[in-house]
Amino acid sequence: MLHGEKAHSRYFGEDAFKKLKGENKELVIVPGASHIDLYDNKDAIPFAKLADFFKANLK
C-alpha cells in the first residue's frame, strides 16, 4: 500500500493496512508527498520499491 505523507486520505490506507492478513504486505509512506503527487509527480513515486515488492510477491 502506497500513500503520500501529506495525503488527506492517508489514514484510510493505514487503517486498511492494519486489517490486511498475511505476510506479503508493505505500507510505504512517501515523505513529503501529497495524494496528487503520486499521480502527477514521477519523481515522488518509488518505482524501484514497487518493482522489488512485485518481483518478490508475484510468482
Buried (B, 14 or more C-beta within 10 A) or exposed (E): EBBBEBBEEBEEBEEEBEEEEEEEEBEBBBEEBBBEBBEEEEEBBBEEEEEEBEEEEEE
